[in-house]
Amino acid sequence: MRTASAPALLCAATALAALFVLFVATMPSEAPRSLDQEAGTEELSELGALATLASARERASTSAASDGSTTRASAEAAPPALAVASYLGRIVDERGVPVPHAYVGLFTMPGWVRREVFRSDATGEVRYVVPPGLEGSPWISASCEGHENQAFDFAAFLAKQADPERFVLVAPRGFRLHGFVRDVQGVGVPEVELRLDLGSVEPTRSDAAGSFAFPAGLPAGTRTVTCRREGYIPRQRTIEIRAETPALEFVLHPQRMIRGHVLDETGRALADLTIHARGDRCSSFTKTAADGSFAIGEPIPDAPPMILEVRAGATEPYRSEHELAWGTSGFLITLRAPLSFELFVSDAATRAPVEHFDVKLWRADVVDTSQGQQRSGPHAEGRAVFEHLLRGTWTVEIEPHGGDYATPALFAIVVADDVSRKHFVALERRPRIPVLVRSEAGSPLADAEVVLLSIPPGFQASVWSPIDDPRLSDGQKLHRIDTQRTDAEGRAHLRGFSGAAGFAVRATHALHAPSLRAAPSATESGIELALPLAARARFRFATPSGAIAPPTAWLTAEDDDAARLVTQVQRSAMQLAYDGLPPGRYQLCVQWNGVLERRASESFELRSGATHEQQVELPPPSAR
């Protein structure tokens, strides 16, 4: 075994001494204690670390909004790396006076997790130790009775310090808030709960003489104080907390009640229902207890009588018939179950059920029909059921499918306990017009479109008359009632004809010109339309050199001013073509270079199946 030499021993001793000096230099003047150690020896109030963080949240969001800075909450971005793990600091007030025995907390983000709590000594100094391997971003908080709570992101806080390893944290002195609660006779009211709209401040209660005081250290600003005690009307007051805030005084008025029970029709108590007392200048709410009882308090002194309202999902809403005076007790509210309604629809002639229809139901006293109920067909056996209906008058609208029946059928029903809740409706079928469409030679025309039209009074209808044109008023167009296509034998049946005047039938076919006839009278059994072969017209335009744009041209039937067939002339070929024209006399109109040309020489006769061809010479602009 070899023995270490003297130089080696000397080096080892020197190294140990250096490590010891470093250890002593880094030891805190007062050993940090964990939260569990601290809580076992001294009081750690909620005005301490947790309250600090609650106040910090509020201040951090306000600061981010006002400064417009990028530090929304330091937890969202990784903080700068901390240089050392132990820091010496001092807690002072706004005048630089040390704050002894302040609670200095170490929290981490995200989650506001409390890690350690330290205490400043008699000189305000504190050793703040960040444990190695700490998960999350460290925050520092400070709280002390009589001072405003503070909390900061620790890394950002150090970045603003002149000497990061010897920081100074300012905890400004807070303010006091105290006062008295009296009744209308001036006698102090004890056991009144007073709350301040500041999350870090616990509510307080008035003493036997009615005096109250919130803990010292309140921050300056505008706050709201609310005081409550059973038997008195709650009061709320907005105050300004500052150094010279005077003593507050609240005067509580006795609260009168309206008491009662809410039951269903079987006598079962209904719990957890909202009771709404609605008056002239105020309103108040409460909920029913497990036994259905309720007690609703007067919201303001000398409140007017109130109407009580109750809304429940499975029962009819309730509204009291008269206003109730405050002080009423034993008031009984019975909520009735809503009723159901059955609708049976049948054919008026055959009595057979009509299954294909839609039906809508809405309250007769409600303008907005979308608030009602709707059932879409088909309905088996013609039966539609509506449930959860309130008592009263309802409007029913039935709209049959397919157009076989008159639409819509609109009527009123009464939903009540003593009225039958089954309603039978017989729908009248629309009259049918037999229509035969053939050519002039007598051959039936299959797949022709036949349309039943209504004609406005005084309107002269023709094949050119517009149908349901949204640009025209009702008196300037025909209205479509029903449309059918002919079968292989050229036959169709149009529905919706009432047999009265003011109807017409129009037929069109791919190879034939359209035709229109007045609908048959009540004594006629049907209508027959003979369609001529469609005529055609072809025009070729010759324009002088230098023409800027092609002309616009249209045909007008000479015997019908409403016939106006407008089209744009093809620019490339300078041609215009019309197909499917009925026989008759037409006139060509041309508009070119802003000038309208309508010449009698261009009037021509079109016969069934014929083709008219014409060359149109357009004069130069200088000749116009």
Backbone torsions as a table, in degrees:
resi	resn	phi	psi	omega
1	MET	NA	132.6	-177.6
2	ARG	-98.5	143.7	-179.6
3	THR	-98.0	136.0	-178.9
4	ALA	-64.0	144.8	179.1
5	SER	-75.9	163.2	179.8
6	ALA	-62.1	-42.8	178.6
7	PRO	-60.9	-38.4	-179.5
8	ALA	-64.5	-41.2	179.1
9	LEU	-64.7	-37.5	179.6
10	LEU	-64.6	-40.9	179.1
11	CYS	-64.5	-42.1	-179.7
12	ALA	-63.9	-41.3	179.7
13	ALA	-64.1	-39.7	179.5
14	THR	-62.8	-42.3	179.6
15	ALA	-63.3	-42.2	179.2
16	LEU	-64.3	-37.9	179.1
17	ALA	-65.3	-40.1	179.4
18	ALA	-63.9	-42.3	178.5
19	LEU	-63.0	-39.3	179.4
20	PHE	-64.6	-42.8	179.2
21	VAL	-62.6	-42.7	178.9
22	LEU	-63.0	-39.7	-179.9
23	PHE	-64.3	-43.3	-179.9
24	VAL	-66.2	-37.6	-178.0
25	ALA	-66.0	-31.8	-176.4
26	THR	-93.3	-2.8	178.4
27	MET	-71.9	138.5	176.9
28	PRO	-68.9	148.6	178.8
29	SER	-65.0	-30.0	174.2
30	GLU	-129.3	118.1	-173.8
31	ALA	-56.1	128.8	178.7
32	PRO	-64.5	141.8	179.7
33	ARG	-114.5	144.9	178.9
34	SER	-73.1	170.6	-179.5
35	LEU	-62.2	-39.8	-178.9
36	ASP	-65.1	-41.0	178.0
37	GLN	-63.9	-42.6	-177.0
38	GLU	-65.8	-43.8	-176.0
39	ALA	-65.9	-23.9	-178.3
40	GLY	-79.9	-13.6	-174.7
41	THR	-118.8	-34.2	-177.4
42	GLU	-135.1	158.3	-178.2
43	GLU	-71.0	132.6	175.7
44	LEU	-122.2	93.2	-172.6
45	SER	-76.1	163.1	176.3
46	GLU	-67.3	-11.5	173.7
47	LEU	-75.7	-3.5	-178.3
48	GLY	-86.3	-127.9	-167.0
49	ALA	-59.8	-49.7	-178.0
50	LEU	-64.1	-41.3	178.1
51	ALA	-62.9	-36.2	177.9
52	THR	-59.4	-45.0	-178.6
53	LEU	-66.6	-38.8	177.6
54	ALA	-61.4	-42.7	177.6
55	SER	-66.7	-34.1	-178.6
56	ALA	-67.4	-36.8	177.8
57	ARG	-57.6	-47.4	-179.1
58	GLU	-62.4	-44.5	-178.9
59	ARG	-68.9	-37.6	-178.6
60	ALA	-65.0	-42.3	179.4
61	SER	-67.5	-37.7	178.4
62	THR	-66.5	-41.9	-179.5
63	SER	-64.7	-40.8	-179.1
64	ALA	-65.7	-35.9	-179.7
65	ALA	-71.6	-37.7	-175.8
66	SER	-81.0	-38.4	-177.8
67	ASP	-80.0	-24.8	-175.1
68	GLY	67.2	20.6	-176.3
69	SER	-77.4	168.9	-179.3
70	THR	-86.5	-5.8	179.5
71	THR	-89.2	78.4	179.4
72	ARG	-64.2	-52.3	169.5
73	ALA	-154.4	127.9	-170.1
74	SER	-60.6	-15.5	178.8
75	ALA	-68.8	-20.9	-178.1
76	GLU	-77.0	-20.6	-180.0
77	ALA	-129.1	144.2	-178.8
78	ALA	-66.2	129.8	-179.0
79	PRO	-73.9	163.5	175.5
80	PRO	-61.8	150.8	179.6
81	ALA	-64.5	134.9	179.9
82	LEU	-78.3	138.6	-173.9
83	ALA	-71.3	-46.1	-177.5
84	VAL	-131.7	173.9	-177.2
85	ALA	-101.5	-10.6	-177.8
86	SER	-129.5	133.3	-175.7
87	TYR	-132.9	143.3	176.9
88	LEU	-104.2	129.2	-178.9
89	GLY	-138.0	173.7	178.6
90	ARG	-137.5	136.6	177.4
91	ILE	-102.1	122.8	-179.1
92	VAL	-132.7	162.4	174.3
93	ASP	-89.5	-172.6	-174.8
94	GLU	-67.2	-15.5	177.8
95	ARG	-95.3	-1.3	-177.3
96	GLY	88.8	5.1	179.8
97	VAL	-77.8	130.7	-179.7
98	PRO	-58.5	145.4	177.1
99	VAL	-109.9	102.6	-178.5
100	PRO	-79.0	155.8	172.2
101	HIS	57.9	33.0	175.2
102	ALA	-81.4	145.3	174.8
103	TYR	-84.2	122.7	179.1
104	VAL	-116.3	115.3	-173.1
105	GLY	-104.8	150.0	172.7
106	LEU	-112.7	116.0	178.7
107	PHE	-120.6	161.4	176.2
108	THR	-127.6	148.6	175.9
109	MET	-112.9	152.4	-2.7
110	PRO	-77.9	164.6	175.6
111	GLY	99.9	-7.4	179.3
112	TRP	52.1	54.1	-177.5
113	VAL	-88.2	125.3	179.5
114	ARG	-80.1	126.1	-178.0
115	ARG	-106.9	-52.4	-177.4
116	GLU	-142.5	157.4	172.6
117	VAL	-133.6	125.9	178.8
118	PHE	-113.2	166.5	178.3
119	ARG	-126.2	137.7	173.8
120	SER	-76.4	149.2	-178.7
121	ASP	-84.5	-167.1	-176.1
122	ALA	-64.8	-21.7	179.6
123	THR	-97.8	6.1	-179.6
124	GLY	85.5	-1.2	-178.3
125	GLU	-81.6	150.4	-179.2
126	VAL	-149.0	141.8	173.3
127	ARG	-98.4	119.5	-176.0
128	TYR	-107.1	114.2	-173.6
129	VAL	-113.8	125.2	175.5
130	VAL	-98.8	111.6	-176.9
131	PRO	-62.1	148.7	177.1
132	PRO	-67.6	149.4	178.3
133	GLY	70.0	22.9	-178.2
134	LEU	-68.6	130.0	179.1
135	GLU	-89.2	127.6	178.1
136	GLY	101.3	173.8	-179.2
137	SER	-88.4	122.7	-177.6
138	PRO	-74.4	141.0	173.5
139	TRP	-122.3	149.6	176.7
140	ILE	-112.9	137.6	177.7
141	SER	-130.8	154.2	177.7
142	ALA	-140.9	133.9	177.3
143	SER	-146.4	143.0	179.1
144	CYS	-158.4	142.2	-178.4
145	GLU	-58.1	130.7	-179.6
146	GLY	90.6	0.0	-179.5
147	HIS	-127.5	154.8	177.5
148	GLU	-72.7	140.1	177.7
149	ASN	-69.2	145.2	-179.4
150	GLN	-132.3	149.2	174.8
151	ALA	-157.2	136.1	-177.7
152	PHE	-143.9	152.7	165.9
153	ASP	-64.0	122.8	-168.8
154	PHE	-64.6	-42.5	-179.1
155	ALA	-64.5	-43.4	178.2
156	ALA	-66.6	-35.5	178.5
157	PHE	-63.2	-44.5	-179.8
158	LEU	-65.8	-33.2	-177.5
159	ALA	-62.5	-22.2	-179.2
160	LYS	-95.6	-0.5	-177.6
161	GLN	-86.3	145.1	176.3
162	ALA	-67.1	-39.7	177.6
163	ASP	-128.1	97.7	-174.4
164	PRO	-57.1	-27.9	-177.6
165	GLU	-84.4	-6.5	174.8
166	ARG	-137.5	76.2	-173.2
167	PHE	-80.6	161.4	175.1
168	VAL	-125.6	123.4	179.4
169	LEU	-112.5	122.8	-176.9
170	VAL	-92.9	121.4	175.3
171	ALA	-115.8	92.5	-175.4
172	PRO	-59.8	149.2	175.3
173	ARG	-65.2	136.6	177.8
174	GLY	-91.9	-173.2	-175.8
175	PHE	-119.4	164.4	179.9
176	ARG	-105.1	151.8	177.3
177	LEU	-138.5	120.1	-178.0
178	HIS	-145.7	172.9	179.4
179	GLY	171.2	-157.6	-174.2
180	PHE	-138.3	150.8	173.9
181	VAL	-122.2	122.3	-178.0
182	ARG	-126.6	161.7	172.3
183	ASP	-93.4	-176.0	-174.9
184	VAL	-67.4	-17.5	176.6
185	GLN	-90.8	0.0	179.1
186	GLY	88.0	6.4	-180.0
187	VAL	-86.7	137.1	179.7
188	GLY	-62.4	141.8	-178.9
189	VAL	-108.7	115.8	-179.8
190	PRO	-83.2	168.0	173.4
191	GLU	56.0	35.3	173.2
192	VAL	-90.5	127.4	178.5
193	GLU	-83.8	127.5	179.2
194	LEU	-119.1	128.6	-178.8
195	ARG	-121.0	140.7	176.3
196	LEU	-109.0	135.9	-177.8
197	ASP	-76.2	58.6	177.5
198	LEU	-138.1	113.4	-170.3
199	GLY	-60.0	-24.8	-177.1
200	SER	-85.4	-0.1	-176.5
201	VAL	-113.7	122.7	178.6
202	GLU	-72.8	149.6	175.9
203	PRO	-64.9	157.3	178.3
204	THR	-124.6	170.3	-179.9
205	ARG	-129.8	149.4	177.5
206	SER	-76.0	150.4	-179.5
207	ASP	-86.9	-169.2	-176.0
208	ALA	-61.4	-27.5	-180.0
209	ALA	-92.5	0.5	-179.4
210	GLY	90.3	2.8	-179.6
211	SER	-81.9	150.1	176.3
212	PHE	-145.3	159.0	176.0
213	ALA	-155.0	132.5	172.5
214	PHE	-82.6	155.6	177.7
215	PRO	-56.5	146.1	179.7
216	ALA	-67.7	161.2	177.8
217	GLY	98.7	21.8	180.0
218	LEU	-75.2	139.1	177.0
219	PRO	-74.0	152.9	177.9
220	ALA	-69.9	151.3	177.2
221	GLY	145.7	179.0	-179.8
222	THR	-91.1	125.4	-178.3
223	ARG	-134.4	165.4	178.4
224	THR	-116.5	130.2	178.0
225	VAL	-108.9	130.9	177.8
226	THR	-120.4	132.4	178.2
227	CYS	-123.1	137.1	-177.1
228	ARG	-139.5	143.2	166.9
229	ARG	-157.4	140.3	-178.7
230	GLU	-59.1	135.6	-179.1
231	GLY	95.5	-5.9	179.8
232	TYR	-128.3	151.1	177.2
233	ILE	-72.9	126.5	-179.9
234	PRO	-59.8	148.4	178.3
235	ARG	-123.8	148.4	177.7
236	GLN	-137.8	140.5	-175.0
237	ARG	-147.8	136.0	177.1
238	THR	-95.3	130.6	-175.7
239	ILE	-130.7	165.0	175.6
240	GLU	-112.3	114.3	179.5
241	ILE	-85.3	121.8	178.5
242	ARG	-154.5	180.0	-174.4
243	ALA	-60.3	-36.9	-174.9
244	GLU	-104.2	28.7	178.4
245	THR	-61.3	121.8	-178.5
246	PRO	-75.5	169.8	177.4
247	ALA	-64.5	135.9	-179.8
248	LEU	-87.0	151.9	176.3
249	GLU	-135.9	125.8	177.4
250	PHE	-113.1	136.0	175.7
251	VAL	-113.2	117.6	-177.8
252	LEU	-99.8	135.8	177.0
253	HIS	-100.1	142.9	176.0
254	PRO	-58.0	143.2	-177.7
255	GLN	-105.6	119.4	173.9
256	ARG	-83.2	154.6	-173.7
257	MET	-124.8	156.8	164.7
258	ILE	-115.5	119.1	-174.8
259	ARG	-117.8	148.0	179.1
260	GLY	-176.2	-166.0	179.6
261	HIS	-134.9	153.1	175.4
262	VAL	-120.8	122.4	-178.8
263	LEU	-128.1	161.1	171.0
264	ASP	-92.7	-173.6	-174.4
265	GLU	-67.6	-21.1	179.2
266	THR	-90.4	-2.4	-178.2
267	GLY	91.4	5.8	-179.8
268	ARG	-79.1	134.6	179.7
269	ALA	-68.6	141.7	-179.4
270	LEU	-112.5	115.0	-175.8
271	ALA	-97.9	159.5	172.5
272	ASP	60.4	33.5	174.2
273	LEU	-98.4	143.7	-179.8
274	THR	-85.5	125.6	175.1
275	ILE	-102.4	126.8	-179.5
276	HIS	-115.3	117.9	174.3
277	ALA	-97.6	117.2	-175.5
278	ARG	-115.2	124.6	-179.0
279	GLY	-125.0	-167.9	-175.9
280	ASP	-71.1	-43.1	-174.7
281	ARG	-119.7	2.4	-173.5
282	CYS	-162.0	172.6	174.8
283	SER	-150.9	164.7	-178.5
284	SER	-151.2	152.5	-177.6
285	PHE	-128.8	153.1	169.9
286	THR	-158.2	174.2	178.4
287	LYS	-124.4	151.9	178.8
288	THR	-77.1	147.7	178.5
289	ALA	-82.2	-177.2	-178.0
290	ALA	-61.2	-31.1	179.3
291	ASP	-89.9	10.7	178.7
292	GLY	82.4	0.3	-178.3
293	SER	-78.8	155.7	175.8
294	PHE	-146.3	153.5	174.5
295	ALA	-141.0	112.0	-177.4
296	ILE	-108.0	129.4	-171.8
297	GLY	-93.6	151.8	177.5
298	GLU	-63.0	122.6	-174.0
299	PRO	-77.5	-30.7	-179.1
300	ILE	-137.9	157.8	177.2
301	PRO	-59.3	139.5	177.5
302	ASP	55.5	42.4	179.4
303	ALA	-64.9	147.3	179.1
304	PRO	-73.1	166.1	174.7
305	PRO	-58.1	153.5	-171.5
306	MET	-123.6	153.1	169.1
307	ILE	-95.3	131.9	178.7
308	LEU	-95.6	135.4	177.3
309	GLU	-129.3	141.4	177.8
310	VAL	-134.9	131.9	175.3
311	ARG	-123.1	128.2	178.5
312	ALA	-137.6	141.0	-173.5
313	GLY	-61.7	-39.5	-174.0
314	ALA	-94.1	-0.9	-179.2
315	THR	-129.9	168.4	176.9
316	GLU	-68.8	139.8	173.0
317	PRO	-59.3	149.4	-178.1
318	TYR	-118.7	142.6	174.0
319	ARG	-142.6	125.5	-177.8
320	SER	-64.7	145.8	-175.6
321	GLU	-73.9	-21.3	-179.0
322	HIS	-144.1	163.9	179.6
323	GLU	-72.9	140.0	-179.5
324	LEU	-102.4	136.2	178.2
325	ALA	-80.2	147.2	176.2
326	TRP	-66.0	138.4	-173.8
327	GLY	103.0	-6.3	177.9
328	THR	-68.7	136.6	177.6
329	SER	-134.8	159.8	179.1
330	GLY	73.2	20.5	-178.3
331	PHE	-77.3	129.1	-176.2
332	LEU	-107.9	127.2	176.3
333	ILE	-114.1	122.0	177.6
334	THR	-110.4	117.7	179.5
335	LEU	-92.9	126.7	-178.3
336	ARG	-94.8	144.8	176.6
337	ALA	-70.7	143.3	177.9
338	PRO	-67.7	165.2	-175.7
339	LEU	-105.1	166.0	175.7
340	SER	-112.5	167.9	-176.6
341	PHE	-147.8	134.7	179.1
342	GLU	-115.6	135.9	179.5
343	LEU	-119.9	128.9	178.4
344	PHE	-118.6	123.8	-176.5
345	VAL	-116.2	132.3	-179.0
346	SER	-140.1	170.4	176.4
347	ASP	-81.9	130.8	-175.7
348	ALA	-64.5	-30.2	-176.0
349	ALA	-87.7	-45.8	-173.6
350	THR	-98.0	-13.2	-176.2
351	ARG	65.3	10.6	177.9
352	ALA	-76.6	145.4	179.3
353	PRO	-61.5	141.6	173.5
354	VAL	-104.4	115.4	-173.8
355	GLU	-98.7	-24.0	-173.0
356	HIS	-98.9	93.7	178.1
357	PHE	-160.8	158.1	170.9
358	ASP	-109.2	147.5	-179.6
359	VAL	-138.1	140.1	179.4
360	LYS	-127.1	143.0	-177.1
361	LEU	-131.6	129.0	175.9
362	TRP	-147.0	157.1	-178.7
363	ARG	-63.0	136.2	-177.6
364	ALA	-67.0	-24.4	-178.8
365	ASP	-94.2	9.6	179.6
366	VAL	-112.2	126.5	-178.2
367	VAL	-74.8	-38.1	-176.3
368	ASP	-79.4	102.9	-177.4
369	THR	-70.8	-16.2	179.9
370	SER	-69.4	-13.0	180.0
371	GLN	-82.2	-1.3	-178.9
372	GLY	-89.0	-159.8	179.0
373	GLN	-115.9	150.1	-178.3
374	GLN	-137.6	140.4	176.3
375	ARG	-127.7	130.1	179.4
376	SER	-102.7	144.8	-179.4
377	GLY	-78.8	173.7	6.4
378	PRO	-80.1	157.6	-179.9
379	HIS	-118.5	118.3	-178.4
380	ALA	-60.1	133.8	-179.8
381	GLU	57.8	20.3	178.0
382	GLY	69.8	22.4	-173.2
383	ARG	-110.3	126.7	174.7
384	ALA	-122.7	134.6	-175.7
385	VAL	-117.0	134.0	174.8
386	PHE	-119.7	133.5	-179.7
387	GLU	-120.9	169.3	178.2
388	HIS	57.4	46.2	178.0
389	LEU	-95.4	136.8	175.5
390	LEU	-78.2	152.8	178.2
391	ARG	-68.5	138.3	-179.2
392	GLY	143.9	-167.9	-178.0
393	THR	-95.7	133.2	-179.3
394	TRP	-123.0	150.3	175.2
395	THR	-103.1	133.8	-178.6
396	VAL	-116.4	133.1	176.3
397	GLU	-126.4	122.1	178.7
398	ILE	-109.4	128.9	178.3
399	GLU	-123.7	101.0	-179.2
400	PRO	-67.2	152.7	175.7
401	HIS	-85.7	154.5	168.9
402	GLY	83.5	-15.5	176.3
403	GLY	84.0	8.3	179.3
404	ASP	-74.9	-21.5	-176.4
405	TYR	-120.4	157.3	178.7
406	ALA	-61.1	141.1	-176.0
407	THR	-140.8	144.6	-11.5
408	PRO	-89.2	161.7	173.1
409	ALA	-95.7	121.0	-173.5
410	LEU	-125.3	128.7	179.3
411	PHE	-157.8	171.6	-177.9
412	ALA	-114.2	147.4	175.0
413	ILE	-130.9	159.9	176.9
414	VAL	-115.5	123.5	177.2
415	VAL	-100.8	114.0	-177.7
416	ALA	-153.6	165.3	-178.4
417	ASP	-67.5	-35.6	-173.7
418	ASP	-99.3	15.6	179.5
419	VAL	-120.9	140.4	179.0
420	SER	-58.7	133.9	-179.0
421	ARG	-102.4	28.8	171.3
422	LYS	-119.7	129.9	-177.3
423	HIS	-128.4	133.9	-177.8
424	PHE	-113.5	130.4	-178.2
425	VAL	-125.3	129.8	176.3
426	ALA	-109.8	120.7	-177.6
427	LEU	-93.1	133.7	176.8
428	GLU	-85.2	130.8	176.8
429	ARG	-71.3	146.2	174.4
430	ARG	-69.1	142.2	173.2
431	PRO	-63.6	148.8	179.9
432	ARG	-112.5	140.2	176.2
433	ILE	-106.5	115.8	172.6
434	PRO	-70.1	130.8	-178.3
435	VAL	-125.8	133.9	173.4
436	LEU	-119.3	125.8	179.1
437	VAL	-115.1	124.9	-179.4
438	ARG	-138.9	169.1	174.5
439	SER	-82.3	171.7	177.5
440	GLU	-63.4	-24.5	178.8
441	ALA	-82.2	-7.5	177.0
442	GLY	100.8	-0.4	179.9
443	SER	-78.5	136.0	178.1
444	PRO	-66.6	144.5	-179.6
445	LEU	-109.0	111.8	178.5
446	ALA	-83.3	153.8	176.7
447	ASP	60.3	29.4	172.4
448	ALA	-84.4	145.9	178.4
449	GLU	-92.4	125.5	177.3
450	VAL	-119.0	135.2	-174.9
451	VAL	-128.1	130.7	172.3
452	LEU	-90.4	126.4	-174.6
453	LEU	-122.6	145.7	169.9
454	SER	-100.1	140.5	-174.8
455	ILE	-110.5	125.7	177.0
456	PRO	-62.0	150.4	178.6
457	PRO	-58.0	135.1	178.0
458	GLY	77.7	3.0	-178.1
459	PHE	-89.9	131.5	178.7
460	GLN	-92.1	105.6	-175.3
461	ALA	-87.4	144.4	175.1
462	SER	-147.8	177.3	179.5
463	VAL	-64.5	-18.0	-178.2
464	TRP	-93.0	-5.0	-174.8
465	SER	-64.9	137.5	179.6
466	PRO	-68.7	147.5	-179.2
467	ILE	-120.7	120.8	176.6
468	ASP	51.3	38.2	178.4
469	ASP	-76.1	116.8	-176.2
470	PRO	-66.1	-16.5	-179.5
471	ARG	-79.4	-12.6	-175.7
472	LEU	-109.8	155.0	175.9
473	SER	-75.1	168.1	-176.2
474	ASP	-61.1	-31.2	-178.5
475	GLY	-81.1	0.2	-177.2
476	GLN	-115.0	12.6	-176.8
477	LYS	-152.7	163.0	174.7
478	LEU	-88.5	154.7	-177.9
479	HIS	-118.8	128.1	-178.9
480	ARG	-76.7	130.3	177.3
481	ILE	-106.6	-45.5	-179.9
482	ASP	-151.9	149.4	179.0
483	THR	-133.4	131.3	177.6
484	GLN	-136.6	166.9	174.5
485	ARG	-119.9	144.5	-176.6
486	THR	-74.8	152.2	177.6
487	ASP	-85.8	-168.7	-177.1
488	ALA	-62.3	-23.6	179.7
489	GLU	-95.0	8.7	178.2
490	GLY	77.2	17.8	-175.4
491	ARG	-108.0	149.5	175.4
492	ALA	-154.0	162.0	177.4
493	HIS	-125.0	118.6	179.2
494	LEU	-92.7	137.5	-177.3
495	ARG	-109.6	150.7	175.2
496	GLY	104.8	3.3	-178.7
497	PHE	-81.2	130.7	-178.2
498	SER	-97.0	-5.0	-179.4
499	GLY	84.7	-0.2	-179.5
500	ALA	-95.6	171.6	178.3
501	ALA	-70.5	164.4	177.8
502	GLY	97.3	18.9	178.2
503	PHE	-124.7	152.7	176.8
504	ALA	-146.6	158.7	177.7
505	VAL	-121.7	130.8	179.6
506	ARG	-120.1	134.7	-179.7
507	ALA	-124.3	138.9	176.0
508	THR	-134.4	150.8	-179.7
509	HIS	-146.6	151.6	-173.3
510	ALA	-59.5	-37.4	-174.6
511	LEU	-104.2	2.2	-174.8
512	HIS	-127.8	158.8	178.5
513	ALA	-76.8	149.6	179.6
514	PRO	-67.9	158.8	178.8
515	SER	-143.0	147.5	-179.5
516	LEU	-136.2	135.2	177.8
517	ARG	-137.4	152.2	174.4
518	ALA	-65.7	144.6	179.8
519	ALA	-64.6	153.7	-177.7
520	PRO	-67.3	157.0	175.9
521	SER	-77.6	175.7	-177.6
522	ALA	-64.1	-21.6	-178.6
523	THR	-88.6	-13.2	-179.8
524	GLU	-88.6	150.7	-176.1
525	SER	-94.2	-15.1	-177.9
526	GLY	-179.0	-169.7	-177.6
527	ILE	-140.4	144.5	179.4
528	GLU	-125.2	132.8	179.2
529	LEU	-122.9	128.3	177.0
530	ALA	-104.7	118.6	-176.3
531	LEU	-98.6	125.6	175.9
532	PRO	-75.0	159.4	173.7
533	LEU	-62.6	142.1	-177.9
534	ALA	-71.5	139.4	175.9
535	ALA	-94.7	165.5	-179.7
536	ARG	-132.1	155.1	176.1
537	ALA	-136.4	134.5	179.9
538	ARG	-127.9	132.0	-179.6
539	PHE	-130.2	139.9	174.1
540	ARG	-123.3	131.3	-174.9
541	PHE	-107.8	136.5	175.4
542	ALA	-112.2	120.6	-178.5
543	THR	-116.0	146.2	178.1
544	PRO	-67.7	163.2	178.7
545	SER	-64.6	149.9	179.7
546	GLY	87.5	6.5	178.5
547	ALA	-66.6	134.2	-176.1
548	ILE	-83.2	-43.0	-175.4
549	ALA	-139.4	152.6	177.4
550	PRO	-70.1	160.6	-179.9
551	PRO	-78.2	163.0	169.8
552	THR	-108.3	133.8	-175.8
553	ALA	-135.6	154.2	175.4
554	TRP	-152.5	157.6	176.4
555	LEU	-102.3	145.1	175.4
556	THR	-129.9	128.6	174.7
557	ALA	-72.4	128.7	-173.4
558	GLU	-65.7	-27.5	-177.7
559	ASP	-94.8	8.1	-178.0
560	ASP	-151.0	107.7	-178.9
561	ASP	-68.0	-19.3	-178.9
562	ALA	-77.0	-16.7	-178.7
563	ALA	-78.8	109.0	-178.4
564	ARG	-142.9	99.9	-177.6
565	LEU	-96.3	101.7	-172.9
566	VAL	-102.1	137.5	173.2
567	THR	-156.0	159.7	178.4
568	GLN	-90.5	133.3	177.8
569	VAL	-67.1	137.1	177.7
570	GLN	-61.9	123.7	-174.7
571	ARG	-67.8	-40.0	-173.8
572	SER	-69.6	-46.9	-175.9
573	ALA	-98.8	-9.5	-177.2
574	MET	53.9	46.6	-178.4
575	GLN	-124.6	157.7	179.2
576	LEU	-139.0	132.2	-176.7
577	ALA	-133.7	137.2	175.6
578	TYR	-125.6	133.4	175.8
579	ASP	-124.0	163.2	175.1
580	GLY	70.1	30.0	-178.9
581	LEU	-85.9	135.6	173.2
582	PRO	-73.8	155.8	178.0
583	PRO	-59.1	148.5	179.7
584	GLY	155.5	-176.7	-179.5
585	ARG	-104.9	133.5	-174.5
586	TYR	-127.5	161.4	176.4
587	GLN	-133.6	136.2	-179.3
588	LEU	-91.9	133.9	175.4
589	CYS	-117.5	138.9	-177.8
590	VAL	-131.7	134.0	173.0
591	GLN	-121.7	122.5	-175.1
592	TRP	-146.7	131.4	-177.4
593	ASN	56.0	35.2	175.4
594	GLY	80.5	3.3	-177.8
595	VAL	-115.4	134.8	-179.5
596	LEU	-90.5	127.1	175.9
597	GLU	-110.8	122.3	175.3
598	ARG	-140.7	100.5	-171.4
599	ARG	-115.7	139.4	-178.3
600	ALA	-61.5	-29.3	-179.3
601	SER	-64.1	-17.4	-179.2
602	GLU	-95.3	4.6	173.4
603	SER	-75.8	135.9	-175.4
604	PHE	-147.2	162.4	-178.7
605	GLU	-103.6	132.8	175.6
606	LEU	-113.1	127.3	177.5
607	ARG	-103.1	166.2	-177.9
608	SER	-58.9	124.6	177.4
609	GLY	76.3	-0.4	-176.0
610	ALA	-84.5	163.8	176.1
611	THR	-123.7	128.5	177.8
612	HIS	-105.6	127.1	177.8
613	GLU	-122.5	139.9	-175.0
614	GLN	-152.7	140.2	174.2
615	GLN	-98.6	127.7	-177.4
616	VAL	-114.6	117.7	177.8
617	GLU	-92.4	120.9	178.8
618	LEU	-96.4	127.2	-178.8
619	PRO	-71.8	157.1	176.3
620	PRO	-66.8	158.2	-178.0
621	PRO	-57.2	-32.6	-177.4
622	SER	-69.2	-21.6	-178.9
623	ALA	-87.1	-2.3	-176.8
624	ARG	-89.2	NA	NA
